[in-house]
Amino acid sequence: MSEEAVSLRAPFAGSKVIVPKHVVHRSFPSETVVLNLQTGKYHGLNPTAGAMLDALESTGSVAGASAEVADRFDLSQEAVEEDVCRLCEALLERGLIGLDDEAQ
């Protein structure tokens, strides 16, 4: 794993990724729409990022989501994990996911 990948993963290692109750999302063929009910802001994700969000919600971890998405799209888990971490950073910054450091 590259140094960049390790540094991307560090904030999420050992943390459970959660989608807060104030965040709802729905997938459509061309995008996933994510709504933060507290701010009223909509966010659009491409189909791959939408699949990553679904996997994060169902598995609760970057590793689990990466494995699920890598299997679904026939990609290497390492490459997918970097992308999932980047997505997590963006979602966390916008209040669309949370981390529970004590959950795992």
PEKA-V62901 format. One record per residue. N is the residue number from 1. RES is the residue in three letters. SS is DSSP state (a for helix, b for strand, c for the rest). BURIAL is I if it has 16 or more other C-alpha atoms within 10 Angstrom, else O. Layout:
BEGIN
n = (N N)
res = (RES RES)
ss = (SS SS)
burial = (BURIAL BURIAL)
END
This chain:
BEGIN
n = (1 2 3 4 5 6 7 8 9 10 11 12 13 14 15 16 17 18 19 20 21 22 23 24 25 26 27 28 29 30 31 32 33 34 35 36 37 38 39 40 41 42 43 44 45 46 47 48 49 50 51 52 53 54 55 56 57 58 59 60 61 62 63 64 65 66 67 68 69 70 71 72 73 74 75 76 77 78 79 80 81 82 83 84 85 86 87 88 89 90 91 92 93 94 95 96 97 98 99 100 101 102 103 104)
res = (MET SER GLU GLU ALA VAL SER LEU ARG ALA PRO PHE ALA GLY SER LYS VAL ILE VAL PRO LYS HIS VAL VAL HIS ARG SER PHE PRO SER GLU THR VAL VAL LEU ASN LEU GLN THR GLY LYS TYR HIS GLY LEU ASN PRO THR ALA GLY ALA MET LEU ASP ALA LEU GLU SER THR GLY SER VAL ALA GLY ALA SER ALA GLU VAL ALA ASP ARG PHE ASP LEU SER GLN GLU ALA VAL GLU GLU ASP VAL CYS ARG LEU CYS GLU ALA LEU LEU GLU ARG GLY LEU ILE GLY LEU ASP ASP GLU ALA GLN)
ss = (c c a a a a a a a a c c c c c b b b c c c c b b b b b c c c c b b b b b c c c c b b b b b c a a a a a a a a a a a a a c c a a a a a a a a a a a a c c c a a a a a a a a a a a a a a a a a c c c c b b b c c c c)
burial = (O O O O I O O I I O O I O I I I I I I O O O I O I O I O O O I I I I I I O O O O O O O I I O O I I I I I I I I I I O I I I I I I I I I I I I O O O O O O I I O I I I I I I O I I I O I O O O I I I I I O O O O O)
END
